[in-house]
Amino acid sequence: MADFPLVVDIAKFQDSSLDFFQNLKSQGVQAVIVQLTAGSKGHPYSKNPKRAEQVANARTAGLRVHAYHYSYAYGHDDTLTEVDNFMEEFRALGFDPNNDFAFLDEEDNSNNPNPATDDVNTWTDAVFNAGVRNVGVYSMASWFTSGRINYDALHCKFLWVANYGVNQPGVDNTSVWQFTDNFFNVDCSYDFFGNLTGTPSASTEETAQPQPATQPDYAITPENGGFIANQTINVRMAPTTSAPVTGQLEPDDGIVYYGYVLNEGFVWIAYKNASGQDRFCVCRKQGGPAWGTFN
């Protein structure tokens, strides 16, 4: 995973000095997501008091800078008042609505509703309609896997997922994986597709997740069949060990595949997941025994 670009996120609890950001850059960090606001205007924590200095010094250090909002909202009207608070700061601090990302942090177990999908859609729709072209949703993996945030019903499909102490985000369609809360004392994420560290080429609202740029280079040989794993096998977004892991086949798990790819010394079988997306897993080393049974 170390080959993916690194992104950190910060709030009022972190430093705001130029030295702080220059040190992060020297450690390989390419972008930072700054919390601008929390709740609505008048909330005790409504604005990060360090936001302006953090944004300015991160830019001076040569990092790409994005923004996020921490939600305390419950319901449609409450959510819209929080959007007003966030957008005021997003504009005031000179963020580029065509390139910089705006994230909703939806994780407050005491205040956010369950399910929370409608409030998430209200926030992302309103921010998108305010002119921000790249909008995303942050939460813990458990909020997605439990259905508290329902991916299939989201209008914005760009996911930033927190999941620590594991070797994968654990949520399909993750674009950014917050894998630790202690990278030089800050949260750190992998930017799987370079959206936060490069220049976004398309809006994220109501679009499917991007696939790895190299995926079209892999020729899939058509073949229909079934496969039952006899060991744990990683499922990836593309037939390469550098692609993000989206899940695993456990022993006795079965899939119906439609083709295979020869790459990196492995035979990869291609199949569609429940959402109709292409997924790949190794079924054997080339010339070696199968990692399961075929039917």
VEXRO-504488 format. One record per residue: residue number from 1; residue in one letter; y negated, z negated, x of N, C-alpha, C in turn. Coordinates in steps of 0.2 Angstrom, whole numbers, plus 5000, padded with zeros to 4 digits. Atoms other than C-alpha are relative to their C-alpha. Layout:
BEGIN
<NUM, 'A', <Y, Z, X>, <Y, Z, X>, <Y, Z, X>>
...
This chain:
BEGIN
<1, 'M', <5006, 5000, 5004>, <5000, 5000, 5000>, <4994, 5000, 5004>>
<2, 'A', <5006, 5001, 4996>, <4988, 4998, 5015>, <4996, 5006, 5001>>
<3, 'D', <5003, 4994, 4999>, <4984, 5016, 5015>, <4994, 5001, 4994>>
<4, 'F', <5004, 4998, 5006>, <4974, 5015, 4998>, <4993, 4996, 5002>>
<5, 'P', <5006, 5003, 4998>, <4955, 5012, 5000>, <4999, 4993, 4997>>
<6, 'L', <5001, 5007, 5002>, <4949, 4994, 4998>, <4993, 4999, 4996>>
<7, 'V', <5005, 5001, 5004>, <4937, 4988, 4985>, <4999, 4992, 4999>>
<8, 'V', <5001, 5007, 5002>, <4930, 4970, 4983>, <4996, 4999, 4994>>
<9, 'D', <5004, 5002, 5006>, <4922, 4961, 4968>, <4997, 4994, 5002>>
<10, 'I', <5004, 5006, 4999>, <4909, 4948, 4969>, <4996, 4998, 4994>>
<11, 'A', <5004, 5003, 5005>, <4899, 4936, 4958>, <4995, 4995, 5004>>
<12, 'K', <5005, 5005, 4998>, <4886, 4922, 4960>, <5003, 4995, 5005>>
<13, 'F', <4997, 5005, 4996>, <4899, 4912, 4970>, <5001, 5003, 5007>>
<14, 'Q', <5000, 4997, 4993>, <4899, 4924, 4985>, <4993, 5001, 5003>>
<15, 'D', <5006, 4999, 4995>, <4887, 4927, 4999>, <4996, 5007, 4997>>
<16, 'S', <5004, 4994, 5001>, <4873, 4940, 4997>, <4996, 5003, 5006>>
<17, 'S', <5004, 4997, 4994>, <4867, 4943, 5015>, <5003, 5006, 5002>>
<18, 'L', <4998, 4994, 4997>, <4868, 4959, 5024>, <5006, 4999, 5005>>
<19, 'D', <4995, 5001, 4995>, <4879, 4952, 5037>, <5007, 4999, 4996>>
<20, 'F', <4994, 5001, 5004>, <4892, 4947, 5023>, <5003, 5007, 4999>>
<21, 'F', <4998, 4994, 5001>, <4893, 4965, 5018>, <5002, 5004, 5006>>
<22, 'Q', <4998, 4997, 4994>, <4893, 4972, 5035>, <5007, 4998, 5003>>
<23, 'N', <4993, 5003, 4998>, <4908, 4961, 5039>, <5005, 5003, 4996>>
<24, 'L', <4995, 4997, 5004>, <4917, 4967, 5024>, <5002, 5007, 5002>>
<25, 'K', <4999, 4993, 4998>, <4914, 4985, 5029>, <5004, 5000, 5006>>
<26, 'S', <4996, 5000, 4994>, <4921, 4981, 5046>, <5007, 4999, 4999>>
<27, 'Q', <4993, 5001, 5002>, <4937, 4975, 5038>, <5003, 5005, 4996>>
<28, 'G', <4998, 4994, 5003>, <4939, 4992, 5030>, <4998, 5000, 4992>>
<29, 'V', <5002, 4999, 5007>, <4931, 4989, 5013>, <4995, 5005, 4999>>
<30, 'Q', <5004, 4994, 5001>, <4923, 5004, 5006>, <4995, 5000, 4994>>
<31, 'A', <5004, 5001, 5006>, <4916, 4998, 4989>, <5000, 4993, 4998>>
<32, 'V', <5001, 5007, 5003>, <4910, 4983, 4980>, <4998, 5000, 4993>>
<33, 'I', <5002, 5000, 5007>, <4909, 4979, 4962>, <4997, 4993, 4998>>
<34, 'V', <5004, 5006, 5000>, <4895, 4966, 4958>, <5000, 4998, 4993>>
<35, 'Q', <5001, 5003, 5007>, <4895, 4955, 4942>, <4992, 5000, 4999>>
<36, 'L', <5007, 5000, 5001>, <4878, 4958, 4935>, <4998, 4995, 4994>>
<37, 'T', <5002, 5004, 5006>, <4879, 4948, 4918>, <5007, 4997, 4998>>
<38, 'A', <4994, 5003, 5003>, <4890, 4937, 4908>, <4997, 4998, 4993>>
<39, 'G', <5003, 5002, 5007>, <4888, 4935, 4889>, <4994, 5003, 4998>>
<40, 'S', <5007, 4997, 5002>, <4872, 4939, 4880>, <4994, 4996, 5003>>
<41, 'K', <5007, 5003, 4998>, <4854, 4935, 4884>, <5000, 4993, 4997>>
<42, 'G', <5001, 5006, 5002>, <4851, 4917, 4883>, <5006, 4995, 5002>>
<43, 'H', <4994, 5004, 4998>, <4869, 4912, 4888>, <4998, 4996, 5007>>
<44, 'P', <5002, 5003, 4993>, <4868, 4899, 4903>, <5002, 5004, 5006>>
<45, 'Y', <4998, 4996, 4994>, <4877, 4911, 4914>, <4999, 5008, 4999>>
<46, 'S', <5001, 4993, 5002>, <4869, 4927, 4907>, <4999, 5005, 5005>>
<47, 'K', <5002, 4996, 4995>, <4863, 4934, 4923>, <5003, 4997, 5007>>
<48, 'N', <4998, 5002, 4993>, <4871, 4933, 4941>, <4993, 4999, 5004>>
<49, 'P', <5006, 5001, 4996>, <4856, 4925, 4951>, <4999, 5004, 5006>>
<50, 'K', <5000, 4997, 4993>, <4861, 4934, 4967>, <5001, 5008, 4999>>
<51, 'R', <4998, 4993, 5002>, <4864, 4951, 4958>, <4995, 5005, 5004>>
<52, 'A', <5005, 4995, 4997>, <4848, 4960, 4965>, <5002, 5001, 5008>>
<53, 'E', <4999, 5000, 4993>, <4851, 4955, 4983>, <5007, 5002, 5002>>
<54, 'Q', <4993, 4997, 4998>, <4870, 4958, 4983>, <5000, 5008, 4999>>
<55, 'V', <5000, 4992, 5001>, <4867, 4976, 4976>, <4996, 5003, 5006>>
<56, 'A', <5005, 4996, 4995>, <4853, 4980, 4988>, <5004, 4999, 5007>>
<57, 'N', <4997, 5001, 4993>, <4862, 4973, 5004>, <5007, 5004, 5000>>
<58, 'A', <4994, 4996, 5000>, <4879, 4981, 4999>, <4998, 5007, 5001>>
<59, 'R', <5002, 4993, 4999>, <4870, 4998, 4998>, <4998, 5001, 5007>>
<60, 'T', <5003, 4999, 4994>, <4861, 4995, 5014>, <5006, 5000, 5005>>
<61, 'A', <4994, 5000, 4995>, <4878, 4991, 5023>, <5004, 5006, 4999>>
<62, 'G', <4996, 4994, 5001>, <4884, 5008, 5017>, <5006, 5000, 4995>>
<63, 'L', <4994, 5001, 5005>, <4896, 5002, 5003>, <4998, 5004, 4994>>
<64, 'R', <5002, 4998, 5007>, <4897, 5011, 4987>, <5000, 4994, 4995>>
<65, 'V', <5001, 5006, 5004>, <4892, 4999, 4973>, <5001, 5002, 4993>>
<66, 'H', <4998, 4999, 5007>, <4898, 4997, 4955>, <4998, 4993, 4997>>
<67, 'A', <5003, 5006, 5003>, <4894, 4984, 4942>, <5006, 4998, 4995>>
<68, 'Y', <4996, 5002, 5005>, <4904, 4973, 4930>, <4996, 4995, 4996>>
<69, 'H', <5002, 5005, 5005>, <4901, 4962, 4915>, <5005, 4995, 4998>>
<70, 'Y', <4995, 5005, 5002>, <4910, 4946, 4911>, <4999, 4998, 4992>>
<71, 'S', <5001, 5000, 5007>, <4913, 4945, 4892>, <5002, 4993, 4997>>
<72, 'Y', <4999, 5006, 5004>, <4912, 4929, 4881>, <5000, 5002, 4993>>
<73, 'A', <5001, 4997, 5007>, <4911, 4940, 4865>, <5006, 4999, 4996>>
<74, 'Y', <4995, 5000, 5006>, <4921, 4938, 4849>, <4997, 5004, 4994>>
<75, 'G', <5002, 4996, 5006>, <4919, 4952, 4837>, <4994, 5005, 5002>>
<76, 'H', <5004, 4994, 4999>, <4909, 4968, 4835>, <4992, 4998, 5002>>
<77, 'D', <5007, 5001, 4999>, <4891, 4961, 4834>, <4999, 4996, 5006>>
<78, 'D', <5001, 5004, 4994>, <4893, 4948, 4848>, <5001, 5005, 5006>>
<79, 'T', <4999, 4995, 4994>, <4900, 4962, 4859>, <4994, 5004, 5001>>
<80, 'L', <5006, 4996, 4999>, <4885, 4973, 4856>, <4994, 4996, 5003>>
<81, 'T', <5005, 5004, 4997>, <4873, 4959, 4861>, <5001, 5000, 5007>>
<82, 'E', <4998, 5000, 4993>, <4882, 4958, 4877>, <4999, 5007, 5004>>
<83, 'V', <5001, 4993, 4997>, <4881, 4977, 4880>, <4992, 5000, 5002>>
<84, 'D', <5007, 5000, 4998>, <4862, 4975, 4879>, <4998, 4996, 5006>>
<85, 'N', <5002, 5004, 4994>, <4861, 4962, 4892>, <5002, 5003, 5006>>
<86, 'F', <4998, 4996, 4994>, <4872, 4972, 4904>, <4996, 5006, 5001>>
<87, 'M', <5004, 4994, 4999>, <4863, 4988, 4901>, <4993, 4999, 5003>>
<88, 'E', <5007, 5001, 4997>, <4846, 4981, 4905>, <5000, 4999, 5007>>
<89, 'E', <4999, 5001, 4993>, <4852, 4975, 4922>, <5003, 5006, 5004>>
<90, 'F', <4997, 4994, 4997>, <4862, 4991, 4926>, <4994, 5005, 5001>>
<91, 'R', <5006, 4995, 4999>, <4846, 5001, 4923>, <4995, 4997, 5005>>
<92, 'A', <5005, 5003, 4996>, <4835, 4989, 4932>, <5001, 5000, 5007>>
<93, 'L', <4998, 5001, 4993>, <4845, 4988, 4948>, <5002, 5007, 5003>>
<94, 'G', <5000, 4993, 4997>, <4845, 5007, 4950>, <5007, 5003, 5000>>
<95, 'F', <4994, 4997, 5000>, <4863, 5011, 4946>, <5000, 5007, 4997>>
<96, 'D', <5000, 4993, 5002>, <4867, 5030, 4944>, <5005, 5000, 4994>>
<97, 'P', <4996, 5000, 5006>, <4874, 5032, 4926>, <5005, 5006, 5001>>
<98, 'N', <4995, 4995, 4999>, <4883, 5048, 4932>, <5005, 4999, 5005>>
<99, 'N', <4995, 5001, 4995>, <4892, 5041, 4946>, <5003, 4993, 5001>>
<100, 'D', <4998, 5007, 4999>, <4893, 5022, 4947>, <5004, 4998, 4994>>
<101, 'F', <4996, 5003, 5005>, <4906, 5013, 4937>, <4997, 4994, 4997>>
<102, 'A', <5001, 5006, 5004>, <4903, 5000, 4923>, <5006, 4997, 4998>>
<103, 'F', <4994, 5003, 5002>, <4917, 4988, 4920>, <4999, 4994, 4995>>
<104, 'L', <4999, 5006, 5004>, <4921, 4976, 4906>, <5005, 4995, 5003>>
<105, 'D', <4995, 5005, 4998>, <4929, 4960, 4912>, <5002, 4996, 4994>>
<106, 'E', <4998, 5003, 5006>, <4939, 4954, 4897>, <5006, 4996, 5001>>
<107, 'E', <4995, 5005, 4998>, <4949, 4939, 4901>, <4999, 4993, 4998>>
<108, 'D', <5002, 5006, 5001>, <4941, 4924, 4894>, <5005, 4997, 4994>>
<109, 'N', <4995, 5002, 5005>, <4956, 4915, 4885>, <4997, 4996, 4994>>
<110, 'S', <5003, 5004, 5005>, <4945, 4903, 4876>, <4995, 5003, 4995>>
<111, 'N', <5005, 4997, 5004>, <4932, 4915, 4869>, <5002, 5007, 4997>>
<112, 'N', <4998, 4993, 5002>, <4939, 4933, 4868>, <5005, 4999, 4995>>
<113, 'P', <4995, 5000, 5005>, <4949, 4937, 4853>, <5007, 5002, 5002>>
<114, 'N', <4993, 4998, 4999>, <4968, 4940, 4852>, <5003, 5003, 4994>>
<115, 'P', <5001, 4995, 4995>, <4970, 4955, 4850>, <4993, 5001, 5002>>
<116, 'A', <5007, 4999, 4998>, <4955, 4960, 4860>, <4998, 5008, 5000>>
<117, 'T', <5001, 4993, 4999>, <4957, 4979, 4859>, <4993, 5003, 4997>>
<118, 'D', <5006, 4997, 5004>, <4943, 4982, 4846>, <4994, 4998, 5004>>
<119, 'D', <5006, 5002, 4996>, <4930, 4972, 4856>, <5000, 5004, 5006>>
<120, 'V', <5000, 4996, 4994>, <4935, 4981, 4872>, <4997, 5007, 4998>>
<121, 'N', <5003, 4993, 5002>, <4932, 4998, 4863>, <4993, 5000, 4998>>
<122, 'T', <5007, 5001, 5001>, <4916, 4992, 4856>, <4995, 5000, 5006>>
<123, 'W', <5004, 5000, 4994>, <4909, 4988, 4873>, <5000, 5006, 5004>>
<124, 'T', <4999, 4994, 4996>, <4916, 5003, 4882>, <4996, 5006, 4996>>
<125, 'D', <5003, 4995, 5004>, <4910, 5015, 4868>, <4992, 4999, 5000>>
<126, 'A', <5008, 5001, 5000>, <4892, 5007, 4868>, <4997, 5002, 5007>>
<127, 'V', <5003, 4999, 4993>, <4890, 5008, 4887>, <5001, 5008, 5001>>
<128, 'F', <4999, 4993, 4999>, <4897, 5026, 4887>, <4994, 5004, 4996>>
<129, 'N', <5005, 4996, 5004>, <4885, 5031, 4873>, <4993, 4998, 5002>>
<130, 'A', <5006, 5002, 4996>, <4871, 5022, 4883>, <4998, 5005, 5006>>
<131, 'G', <5001, 4995, 4994>, <4873, 5036, 4896>, <5005, 4999, 5006>>
<132, 'V', <4996, 5001, 4994>, <4886, 5028, 4908>, <5006, 5004, 4999>>
<133, 'R', <4994, 4995, 5000>, <4899, 5042, 4912>, <5006, 4997, 5002>>
<134, 'N', <4993, 5003, 4997>, <4912, 5031, 4921>, <5000, 4992, 4998>>
<135, 'V', <5000, 5007, 5003>, <4917, 5015, 4911>, <5008, 4998, 5001>>
<136, 'G', <4994, 5003, 4999>, <4932, 5004, 4915>, <5001, 4993, 4997>>
<137, 'V', <4998, 5006, 5003>, <4942, 4989, 4908>, <5004, 4996, 5005>>
<138, 'Y', <4997, 5005, 4995>, <4947, 4974, 4919>, <5003, 4994, 4996>>
<139, 'S', <4997, 5006, 5003>, <4959, 4961, 4914>, <5007, 4998, 5004>>
<140, 'M', <4994, 5001, 4997>, <4975, 4952, 4920>, <5006, 5004, 4997>>
<141, 'A', <4995, 4996, 5002>, <4991, 4961, 4919>, <5003, 4998, 4994>>
<142, 'S', <4997, 5003, 5006>, <4998, 4949, 4906>, <4996, 5002, 4993>>
<143, 'W', <5004, 4998, 5006>, <4984, 4954, 4894>, <5002, 5007, 4997>>
<144, 'F', <4998, 4994, 5002>, <4990, 4972, 4894>, <5008, 5000, 4998>>
<145, 'T', <4993, 5000, 5001>, <5009, 4969, 4895>, <5002, 4996, 4993>>
<146, 'S', <4998, 5004, 5006>, <5008, 4956, 4880>, <4997, 5004, 4994>>
<147, 'G', <5003, 4996, 5005>, <4998, 4969, 4870>, <4993, 4997, 4997>>
<148, 'R', <5007, 5002, 5002>, <4982, 4958, 4869>, <4995, 5005, 5001>>
<149, 'I', <5003, 4994, 4999>, <4974, 4973, 4876>, <5005, 5006, 4999>>
<150, 'N', <4995, 4995, 5001>, <4983, 4988, 4869>, <4998, 5007, 5003>>
<151, 'Y', <5002, 4994, 4996>, <4982, 5003, 4881>, <5000, 5006, 4996>>
<152, 'D', <5000, 4994, 5005>, <4987, 5016, 4868>, <4994, 5001, 4996>>
<153, 'A', <5006, 5000, 5005>, <4973, 5011, 4857>, <4993, 5000, 5003>>
<154, 'L', <5006, 5001, 4996>, <4960, 5010, 4871>, <4996, 5007, 4999>>
<155, 'H', <5004, 4994, 5000>, <4946, 5023, 4870>, <4998, 5002, 5007>>
<156, 'C', <5001, 4999, 4993>, <4943, 5021, 4889>, <5007, 4998, 5003>>
<157, 'K', <4993, 5001, 4997>, <4959, 5023, 4899>, <5000, 4998, 5007>>
<158, 'F', <5001, 5001, 4993>, <4952, 5018, 4916>, <5002, 4992, 5001>>
<159, 'L', <4998, 5007, 5000>, <4961, 5001, 4920>, <4999, 4998, 5007>>
<160, 'W', <5001, 5004, 4993>, <4957, 4989, 4934>, <5004, 4993, 4998>>
<161, 'V', <4995, 5005, 5002>, <4972, 4976, 4933>, <5000, 4995, 5006>>
<162, 'A', <4999, 5006, 4995>, <4973, 4959, 4942>, <5008, 4998, 4999>>
<163, 'N', <4993, 5003, 5000>, <4991, 4954, 4947>, <5001, 4998, 5007>>
<164, 'Y', <4999, 5003, 4993>, <4994, 4943, 4963>, <5007, 4999, 5001>>
<165, 'G', <4994, 5003, 4998>, <5009, 4939, 4973>, <5006, 5005, 4998>>
<166, 'V', <4995, 4995, 5002>, <5019, 4955, 4968>, <4999, 5006, 5004>>
<167, 'N', <5000, 4994, 4996>, <5022, 4972, 4975>, <4997, 5006, 4996>>
<168, 'Q', <5003, 4995, 5004>, <5014, 4982, 4961>, <4996, 4997, 4994>>
<169, 'P', <5005, 5003, 5005>, <5001, 4980, 4947>, <5004, 4998, 4994>>
<170, 'G', <4996, 5002, 5005>, <5015, 4979, 4934>, <4997, 5003, 4993>>
<171, 'V', <5002, 4997, 5006>, <5005, 4990, 4921>, <4999, 5007, 5001>>
<172, 'D', <5000, 4992, 4999>, <5007, 5009, 4919>, <4992, 5002, 4999>>
<173, 'N', <5007, 4997, 5001>, <4991, 5019, 4921>, <4995, 4996, 5004>>
<174, 'T', <5005, 5004, 4996>, <4983, 5007, 4933>, <4996, 5004, 5005>>
<175, 'S', <5004, 4996, 4995>, <4969, 5015, 4943>, <4998, 4996, 5006>>
<176, 'V', <5002, 5005, 4995>, <4963, 5000, 4952>, <5004, 4993, 5000>>
<177, 'W', <4996, 5006, 5000>, <4974, 4985, 4957>, <4997, 4995, 5004>>
<178, 'Q', <5003, 5006, 4997>, <4966, 4968, 4961>, <5007, 4996, 5002>>
<179, 'F', <4993, 5003, 4998>, <4981, 4962, 4972>, <4999, 4993, 5003>>
<180, 'T', <5001, 5007, 4997>, <4973, 4946, 4980>, <4993, 4998, 4998>>
<181, 'D', <5007, 5003, 5001>, <4959, 4934, 4977>, <4998, 4996, 5007>>
<182, 'N', <5001, 5003, 4993>, <4959, 4929, 4996>, <5000, 5005, 5005>>
<183, 'F', <5001, 4995, 4995>, <4954, 4944, 5006>, <4993, 4998, 5004>>
<184, 'F', <5006, 5002, 4997>, <4941, 4936, 5018>, <4996, 4996, 4995>>
<185, 'N', <5003, 5004, 5006>, <4938, 4924, 5003>, <4997, 5003, 4994>>
<186, 'V', <5002, 4997, 5006>, <4935, 4937, 4990>, <5005, 5004, 4997>>
<187, 'D', <4995, 4996, 5004>, <4945, 4947, 4977>, <5000, 5007, 5004>>
<188, 'C', <5000, 4994, 4997>, <4951, 4963, 4984>, <5005, 5005, 4996>>
<189, 'S', <4996, 4995, 5004>, <4958, 4979, 4975>, <5002, 5006, 5004>>
<190, 'Y', <4998, 4993, 4997>, <4967, 4995, 4980>, <4997, 5005, 4995>>
<191, 'D', <5002, 4995, 5004>, <4958, 5010, 4973>, <5005, 5006, 5001>>
<192, 'F', <4994, 4996, 4999>, <4973, 5021, 4970>, <4998, 5008, 5000>>
<193, 'F', <5002, 4993, 5001>, <4964, 5038, 4966>, <4993, 5001, 5003>>
<194, 'G', <5006, 4999, 4997>, <4948, 5035, 4976>, <4994, 5001, 4996>>
<195, 'N', <5006, 4999, 5004>, <4937, 5035, 4961>, <4994, 4995, 5001>>
<196, 'L', <5005, 5004, 4999>, <4927, 5020, 4966>, <4997, 5001, 5007>>
<197, 'T', <5002, 4999, 4993>, <4926, 5025, 4985>, <4998, 5007, 5001>>
<198, 'G', <5003, 4993, 4999>, <4923, 5043, 4983>, <4995, 5002, 4995>>
<199, 'T', <5005, 4998, 5005>, <4912, 5053, 4971>, <5004, 5002, 4994>>
<200, 'P', <4997, 4998, 5006>, <4919, 5053, 4953>, <4998, 5007, 4998>>
<201, 'S', <5001, 4993, 5002>, <4922, 5071, 4946>, <5000, 5001, 4993>>
<202, 'A', <4999, 4999, 5007>, <4924, 5067, 4928>, <4999, 4993, 4997>>
<203, 'S', <5000, 5006, 5004>, <4920, 5054, 4914>, <5006, 4997, 4999>>
<204, 'T', <4994, 5004, 5001>, <4933, 5041, 4911>, <5001, 4999, 4992>>
<205, 'E', <5000, 5002, 5007>, <4929, 5039, 4892>, <5005, 5005, 4997>>
<206, 'E', <4996, 4996, 5004>, <4943, 5045, 4881>, <5004, 5006, 5004>>
<207, 'T', <4996, 4995, 4996>, <4952, 5054, 4896>, <5006, 4997, 5002>>
<208, 'A', <4994, 5003, 4997>, <4969, 5052, 4903>, <4999, 4998, 5007>>
<209, 'Q', <5001, 5003, 4993>, <4972, 5043, 4919>, <5001, 5006, 5005>>
<210, 'P', <4999, 4995, 4994>, <4970, 5054, 4935>, <5007, 4999, 5003>>
<211, 'Q', <4994, 5001, 4996>, <4986, 5058, 4944>, <4999, 5001, 5007>>
<212, 'P', <5001, 4999, 4993>, <4988, 5058, 4963>, <4998, 5007, 5001>>
<213, 'A', <5002, 4994, 4999>, <4979, 5073, 4970>, <5005, 5005, 5003>>
<214, 'T', <4995, 4996, 4997>, <4994, 5079, 4979>, <5006, 5002, 4995>>
<215, 'Q', <4994, 4999, 5005>, <5006, 5079, 4964>, <5001, 5007, 4999>>
<216, 'P', <4998, 4993, 5001>, <5004, 5098, 4960>, <5003, 5003, 5006>>
<217, 'D', <4996, 4997, 4995>, <5011, 5102, 4977>, <5007, 4999, 5000>>
<218, 'Y', <4993, 5001, 5000>, <5028, 5096, 4973>, <5003, 5004, 4995>>
<219, 'A', <4996, 4995, 5004>, <5040, 5109, 4966>, <5006, 4996, 4997>>
<220, 'I', <4994, 5003, 5004>, <5051, 5102, 4952>, <5005, 5005, 4998>>
<221, 'T', <4994, 4996, 5002>, <5068, 5110, 4951>, <5002, 4998, 4993>>
<222, 'P', <4997, 5002, 5007>, <5073, 5111, 4932>, <5007, 4998, 5000>>
<223, 'E', <4993, 5002, 5001>, <5089, 5101, 4928>, <5000, 4994, 4995>>
<224, 'N', <5000, 5005, 5005>, <5093, 5091, 4913>, <5006, 4995, 5001>>
<225, 'G', <4994, 5005, 5000>, <5104, 5075, 4913>, <4998, 4993, 4999>>
<226, 'G', <5001, 5007, 5001>, <5105, 5057, 4912>, <5002, 4996, 5006>>
<227, 'F', <4999, 5004, 4994>, <5105, 5043, 4926>, <4999, 4993, 4998>>
<228, 'I', <4999, 5007, 5001>, <5110, 5025, 4925>, <5000, 4997, 5007>>
<229, 'A', <5001, 5003, 4994>, <5104, 5015, 4940>, <5005, 4994, 5001>>
<230, 'N', <4995, 5006, 4999>, <5116, 5003, 4949>, <4996, 4995, 5005>>
<231, 'Q', <5004, 5005, 4996>, <5102, 4994, 4959>, <4993, 5001, 4998>>
<232, 'T', <5007, 5000, 5002>, <5083, 4991, 4958>, <4997, 5006, 5003>>
<233, 'I', <5003, 4994, 4998>, <5073, 5007, 4960>, <4993, 5000, 4998>>
<234, 'N', <5007, 4999, 5002>, <5054, 5009, 4961>, <4999, 5006, 4996>>
<235, 'V', <5003, 4994, 5004>, <5046, 5021, 4948>, <4993, 5001, 5002>>
<236, 'R', <5007, 4998, 4997>, <5031, 5030, 4955>, <4997, 5006, 4996>>
<237, 'M', <5003, 4994, 5003>, <5018, 5042, 4949>, <5001, 5007, 5003>>
<238, 'A', <4998, 4994, 4997>, <5023, 5055, 4961>, <5006, 5000, 5004>>
<239, 'P', <4994, 5001, 4996>, <5038, 5059, 4971>, <4999, 4999, 5008>>
<240, 'T', <5002, 5002, 4993>, <5032, 5051, 4987>, <4999, 4993, 5000>>
<241, 'T', <5000, 5008, 4999>, <5033, 5033, 4994>, <4993, 4998, 5000>>
<242, 'S', <5007, 5002, 5000>, <5014, 5033, 4995>, <4997, 5000, 4993>>
<243, 'A', <5002, 5000, 5006>, <5012, 5035, 4977>, <5000, 4993, 4997>>
<244, 'P', <5000, 5006, 5003>, <5008, 5020, 4966>, <5006, 4998, 4996>>
<245, 'V', <4994, 5002, 5004>, <5023, 5010, 4959>, <4997, 4998, 4993>>
<246, 'T', <5001, 5002, 5007>, <5022, 5009, 4940>, <5005, 4995, 4996>>
<247, 'G', <4995, 5004, 5003>, <5038, 5000, 4936>, <5006, 5000, 5005>>
<248, 'Q', <4994, 5000, 4997>, <5056, 4998, 4941>, <5006, 5002, 4995>>
<249, 'L', <4994, 5000, 5004>, <5073, 5003, 4935>, <5004, 4995, 5003>>
<250, 'E', <4996, 5006, 4999>, <5084, 4988, 4935>, <5008, 5003, 5000>>
<251, 'P', <4993, 4998, 5001>, <5103, 4989, 4937>, <5002, 5001, 4992>>
<252, 'D', <4997, 4999, 5007>, <5111, 4997, 4921>, <4994, 5003, 4996>>
<253, 'D', <5005, 4996, 5003>, <5094, 5005, 4916>, <5001, 5007, 5000>>
<254, 'G', <4999, 4993, 5000>, <5095, 5023, 4911>, <4994, 5004, 4998>>
<255, 'I', <5006, 4995, 5001>, <5083, 5038, 4910>, <5003, 5006, 4998>>
<256, 'V', <4999, 4993, 5001>, <5084, 5056, 4904>, <4995, 5004, 5004>>
<257, 'Y', <5004, 4996, 4996>, <5078, 5067, 4917>, <5000, 5007, 4999>>
<258, 'Y', <5000, 4993, 5001>, <5072, 5085, 4917>, <4999, 5004, 5006>>
<259, 'G', <5001, 4996, 4994>, <5071, 5090, 4935>, <5001, 4995, 5006>>
<260, 'Y', <5000, 5004, 4994>, <5072, 5084, 4953>, <4995, 5003, 5005>>
<261, 'V', <5004, 4998, 4994>, <5061, 5085, 4969>, <5004, 4998, 5006>>
<262, 'L', <4998, 5002, 4994>, <5067, 5085, 4987>, <4994, 4999, 5004>>
<263, 'N', <5006, 5001, 4996>, <5054, 5076, 4998>, <5001, 4993, 5004>>
<264, 'E', <5000, 5006, 4996>, <5053, 5063, 5012>, <5008, 4998, 5001>>
<265, 'G', <4993, 5002, 4999>, <5072, 5064, 5014>, <5004, 4997, 4994>>
<266, 'F', <4997, 5003, 5006>, <5075, 5058, 4996>, <5001, 5006, 4995>>
<267, 'V', <4999, 4996, 5006>, <5081, 5066, 4980>, <4996, 4996, 4995>>
<268, 'W', <5004, 5004, 5005>, <5068, 5061, 4967>, <5002, 5004, 4993>>
<269, 'I', <4999, 4997, 5007>, <5072, 5064, 4948>, <4994, 4998, 4996>>
<270, 'A', <5006, 5000, 5004>, <5058, 5067, 4936>, <5001, 4999, 4993>>
<271, 'Y', <4999, 5001, 5007>, <5057, 5061, 4919>, <4993, 4998, 4996>>
<272, 'K', <5006, 5001, 5004>, <5044, 5057, 4905>, <5001, 4992, 4998>>
<273, 'N', <4999, 5007, 5002>, <5040, 5038, 4901>, <4998, 5000, 4992>>
<274, 'A', <5001, 5001, 5007>, <5037, 5032, 4883>, <4993, 5003, 4998>>
<275, 'S', <5007, 4997, 5001>, <5019, 5038, 4884>, <5000, 5008, 5001>>
<276, 'G', <5000, 4993, 4998>, <5024, 5056, 4889>, <4998, 5002, 5007>>
<277, 'Q', <5003, 4999, 4993>, <5018, 5054, 4907>, <5006, 5001, 5005>>
<278, 'D', <4995, 4999, 4995>, <5028, 5061, 4922>, <5001, 4994, 5004>>
<279, 'R', <4998, 5005, 4996>, <5037, 5048, 4932>, <5006, 5002, 5004>>
<280, 'F', <4995, 4998, 4995>, <5048, 5049, 4947>, <5003, 4994, 5004>>
<281, 'C', <4997, 5006, 4997>, <5061, 5038, 4955>, <5006, 5004, 5005>>
<282, 'V', <4994, 4997, 4995>, <5074, 5041, 4970>, <5006, 4998, 4997>>
<283, 'C', <4993, 5002, 5002>, <5092, 5043, 4965>, <5005, 5000, 5005>>
<284, 'R', <4995, 5000, 4994>, <5099, 5046, 4982>, <4996, 5002, 5006>>
<285, 'K', <5002, 4996, 4994>, <5095, 5050, 5000>, <5003, 5006, 5000>>
<286, 'Q', <4997, 4993, 4999>, <5097, 5068, 5004>, <5007, 5000, 5004>>
<287, 'G', <4993, 5001, 4997>, <5116, 5069, 5008>, <5003, 4994, 5000>>
<288, 'G', <4997, 5007, 5000>, <5119, 5051, 5004>, <5003, 4999, 4993>>
<289, 'P', <4997, 5002, 5007>, <5128, 5042, 4989>, <4994, 4999, 4995>>
<290, 'A', <5005, 5001, 5006>, <5119, 5041, 4972>, <4999, 4993, 5000>>
<291, 'W', <5002, 5007, 5001>, <5110, 5025, 4968>, <5001, 4998, 4993>>
<292, 'G', <4998, 5001, 5007>, <5118, 5026, 4951>, <5005, 5005, 4998>>
<293, 'T', <4995, 4995, 5002>, <5129, 5037, 4940>, <4996, 5005, 4995>>
<294, 'F', <5003, 4995, 5004>, <5124, 5053, 4932>, <5005, 5002, 4994>>
<295, 'N', <4996, 4997, 5005>, <5130, 5060, 4915>, <4996, 5005, 4996>>
